[in-house]
């Protein structure tokens, strides 16, 4: 089943306790980000301590309701331009708003999740496979109809092998 539009928004809002994402690409081409990416390229940065958006406000509300969002991004250095943008524009403010963002840097080590592709998992029971072109353009979101056990294990490995975003960002300046 392909998820789009209101069905996808309902999935992102309707989870009971946890929404979690694995990201594996060095860039995501998202048309809605084009203007912000251009501002980043021009040297404009956001202040993560004061930045507010619908997403950060949603994160705060979720946290107040006892629900959580988290993700692990698997990456290699040097960081792509998009990752530097994502770190600055999204990850820093989102962590401060309550999202558990972690980094699994596999530059100098074996990737513990080889061949695992992007996915969202909701309440450790519903999995959505995120499909992308090689350049990061999204193709589809597909509801996975099988056993979520492998995805739960991949989440466990990703979290155990990663470090919190803010800790990683302090160490890596490229």
C-alpha positions as CSV (number, residue, x, y, z in Angstrom):
1,X,0.0,0.0,0.0
2,X,1.4,3.4,-1.0
3,X,1.0,6.2,1.6
4,X,0.6,9.8,0.4
5,X,-1.1,13.0,1.4
6,X,-3.5,12.7,4.2
7,X,-2.9,9.0,4.8
8,X,0.8,9.8,5.4
9,X,0.1,12.8,7.6
10,X,-2.3,10.6,9.7
11,X,0.4,8.1,10.1
12,X,2.9,10.7,11.4
13,X,0.3,12.0,13.8
14,X,-1.5,8.9,14.9
15,X,1.1,6.8,16.6
16,X,0.6,6.0,20.3
17,X,4.0,6.1,21.8
18,X,7.0,6.2,19.4
19,X,7.7,7.2,15.8
20,X,11.3,6.3,14.7
21,X,13.2,6.7,11.5
22,X,16.3,5.3,10.0
23,X,18.1,7.6,7.4
24,X,20.8,6.2,5.2
25,X,21.3,8.7,2.4
26,X,23.8,11.6,2.2
27,X,21.1,13.8,0.7
28,X,17.4,14.1,0.3
29,X,16.0,16.2,-2.5
30,X,12.9,17.8,-1.0
31,X,11.3,20.5,-3.1
32,X,10.0,22.3,0.1
33,X,13.5,22.7,1.3
34,X,14.9,24.4,-1.8
35,X,14.6,28.0,-0.4
36,X,16.1,27.1,2.9
37,X,19.0,25.2,1.3
38,X,19.7,28.3,-0.8
39,X,19.8,30.4,2.3
40,X,22.2,28.0,3.9
41,X,24.4,28.2,0.9
42,X,24.4,31.9,1.2
43,X,25.6,31.7,4.8
44,X,22.3,32.2,6.6
45,X,22.0,30.0,9.7
46,X,19.2,29.5,12.3
47,X,19.8,29.9,16.0
48,X,18.7,26.5,17.4
49,X,18.0,27.9,20.8
50,X,15.4,30.3,19.5
51,X,14.2,28.6,16.3
52,X,10.6,27.6,16.1
53,X,8.5,25.9,13.4
54,X,5.4,23.8,13.2
55,X,7.7,20.7,13.5
56,X,9.5,21.9,16.7
57,X,6.1,22.9,18.2
58,X,4.7,19.5,17.3
59,X,7.8,17.8,19.0
60,X,7.2,19.8,22.2
61,X,3.5,18.8,22.2
62,X,4.3,15.1,21.6
63,X,6.8,15.2,24.4
64,X,4.2,16.7,26.7
65,X,1.8,13.9,25.7
66,X,4.4,11.3,26.6
67,X,5.1,10.4,23.0
68,X,8.5,10.5,21.3
69,X,10.1,10.8,17.9
70,X,13.6,9.6,17.1
71,X,16.0,8.8,14.3
72,X,19.4,7.5,13.5
73,X,21.2,8.8,10.4
74,X,23.9,6.5,9.1
75,X,26.6,8.5,7.3
76,X,30.1,8.7,6.0
77,X,32.5,11.7,6.2
78,X,33.2,14.1,4.6
79,X,29.7,15.3,5.2
80,X,27.7,16.2,2.1
81,X,26.5,19.7,1.7
82,X,23.0,18.5,2.4
83,X,24.1,16.8,5.7
84,X,25.8,20.0,6.9
85,X,22.5,21.9,6.0
86,X,20.4,19.2,7.7
87,X,22.6,19.3,10.9
88,X,22.3,23.1,11.1
89,X,18.8,23.7,9.9
90,X,16.9,20.7,11.3
91,X,18.8,18.5,13.7
92,X,20.1,21.0,16.2
93,X,16.7,22.7,16.7
94,X,14.8,19.4,16.6
95,X,17.0,17.9,19.3
96,X,16.4,20.9,21.5
97,X,12.6,20.5,20.9
98,X,12.7,16.9,22.1
99,X,13.6,14.6,19.2
100,X,16.1,11.9,19.9
101,X,18.4,12.3,16.9
102,X,21.5,10.1,16.8
103,X,24.4,9.6,14.3
104,X,25.9,6.4,13.2
105,X,29.2,7.4,11.5
106,X,30.6,4.4,9.5
107,X,33.5,6.3,8.0
108,X,36.2,4.3,9.8
109,X,34.2,1.2,10.7
110,X,32.1,-1.5,9.3
111,X,28.4,-0.5,8.8
112,X,26.4,-2.7,11.3
113,X,23.3,-2.2,9.0
114,X,24.6,-3.0,5.5
115,X,21.9,-2.9,2.8
116,X,19.2,-1.7,5.3
117,X,17.2,1.1,3.6
118,X,15.3,4.0,5.0
119,X,12.2,3.4,7.0
120,X,9.8,4.8,9.5
121,X,8.5,2.6,12.4
122,X,5.5,3.5,14.5
123,X,4.9,1.9,17.9
124,X,7.3,-0.9,16.9
125,X,4.5,-2.5,15.0
126,X,3.9,-0.5,11.8
127,X,6.7,0.0,9.3
128,X,6.8,2.3,6.3
129,X,9.5,1.7,3.7
130,X,10.9,5.0,2.3
131,X,11.9,4.6,-1.3
132,X,14.4,7.0,-3.0
133,X,16.2,7.5,-6.3
134,X,20.0,7.4,-6.0
135,X,20.1,11.2,-5.8
136,X,17.7,11.4,-2.8
137,X,14.5,12.1,-4.7
138,X,11.6,10.3,-3.0
139,X,9.8,7.7,-5.0
140,X,7.3,6.4,-2.6
141,X,6.3,5.4,0.9
142,X,5.1,1.8,1.2
143,X,3.3,0.2,4.1
144,X,5.3,-2.9,5.0
145,X,2.9,-5.8,5.6
146,X,5.4,-8.3,7.0
147,X,6.8,-9.0,10.5
148,X,8.2,-5.9,12.1
149,X,10.8,-7.9,14.1
150,X,13.8,-7.3,11.7
151,X,13.0,-3.5,11.8
152,X,12.9,-3.6,15.6
153,X,16.3,-5.3,15.7
154,X,17.7,-2.8,13.2
155,X,16.5,0.0,15.4
156,X,18.1,-1.6,18.4
157,X,21.4,-1.9,16.5
158,X,21.2,1.6,15.2
159,X,20.6,3.1,18.6
160,X,23.3,1.0,20.3
161,X,25.9,1.8,17.7
162,X,25.2,5.5,17.3
163,X,25.9,8.6,19.4
164,X,23.6,11.5,20.3
165,X,23.6,14.2,17.6
166,X,24.8,17.0,19.8
167,X,27.8,14.9,21.0
168,X,28.6,14.0,17.4
169,X,28.2,17.6,16.2
170,X,30.7,18.8,18.8
171,X,33.4,16.4,17.5
172,X,32.8,16.8,13.8
173,X,33.2,20.2,12.2
174,X,33.5,19.3,8.5
